[in-house]
């Protein structure tokens, strides 16, 4: 069984036992989290699609840890003007293990 969830402004296809890196959640390590915004649920050939969310379906998971992604460098330059700007960014994430899809 798999589900499409909406978390942190992005959509993820998840199934039981899968590890997932999503946008930073305000939850401590080991804490249980649930995702109510389920867009679709499927098993085999059958698929239930919500409008916009499927009623009565939640995805439960456990927070494994928090971290930061690799640095992304942004470099801006205007030729022949002496304008150069370098900026770095590291996105924070929460690693979640999907335990169960209920509903």
KALIN-V33143 format. One record per pair of residues at least 24 apart in sequence whose C-alpha atoms are under 10 Angstrom apart, sorted by the first residue. I is the first residue (numbers start at 1). GAP is how many residues later the second one is. Records with the same first field share a line. If there is no record, write none. Layout:
I->GAP + GAP
This chain:
1->40 + 41 + 42 + 43 + 45 + 46 + 99 + 100
2->38 + 39 + 40 + 41 + 42 + 45 + 57 + 98 + 99
3->35 + 36 + 37 + 38 + 39 + 40 + 44 + 45 + 46 + 54 + 55 + 56 + 98
4->33 + 34 + 35 + 36 + 37 + 38 + 45 + 49 + 50 + 55
5->30 + 31 + 32 + 33 + 34 + 35 + 36 + 48 + 53 + 54
6->29 + 30 + 31 + 32 + 33 + 34 + 47
7->28 + 29 + 30 + 31
8->85
11->26 + 27 + 28
12->26 + 27
13->25 + 26 + 27 + 28
14->27 + 45 + 83 + 84 + 86 + 87
15->26 + 27 + 44 + 82 + 83 + 84 + 85 + 86
16->43 + 44 + 45 + 81 + 82 + 83 + 84 + 85
17->44 + 79 + 80 + 81 + 82 + 83
18->43 + 78 + 79 + 80 + 81 + 82
19->42 + 43 + 44 + 45 + 76 + 77 + 78 + 79 + 80
20->41 + 43 + 44 + 73 + 74 + 75 + 76 + 77 + 78
21->43 + 44 + 45 + 46 + 48 + 71 + 72 + 73 + 74 + 75 + 76
22->44 + 70 + 71 + 72 + 73 + 74
23->43 + 68 + 69 + 70 + 71 + 72
24->42 + 43 + 44 + 67 + 68 + 69 + 70 + 71
25->38 + 41 + 67 + 68 + 69 + 70 + 71
26->40 + 68
27->35 + 36 + 38 + 39 + 67
28->34 + 35 + 36 + 37 + 38 + 66
29->33 + 34 + 35 + 36 + 37 + 65 + 66 + 67
30->31 + 32 + 33 + 34 + 35 + 66
31->30 + 31 + 32 + 33 + 34 + 65
32->28 + 29 + 30 + 31 + 32 + 64 + 65 + 66 + 67
33->26 + 27 + 28 + 29 + 30 + 63 + 64 + 65 + 66
34->24 + 25 + 26 + 27 + 28 + 64 + 65 + 66 + 67
35->24 + 25 + 26 + 66
36->24
38->63
41->60 + 62
54->49
55->48
56->46 + 47
57->44 + 45 + 46
58->42 + 43 + 44 + 45
59->39 + 40 + 41 + 42 + 43 + 44
60->36 + 37 + 38 + 39 + 40 + 41 + 42
61->34 + 35 + 36 + 37 + 38 + 39 + 40
62->33 + 34 + 35 + 36 + 37 + 38
63->31 + 32 + 33 + 34 + 35
64->30 + 31 + 32 + 33
65->28 + 29 + 30 + 31 + 32
66->26 + 27 + 28 + 29 + 30
67->24 + 25 + 26 + 27 + 28
68->24 + 25 + 26
69->24
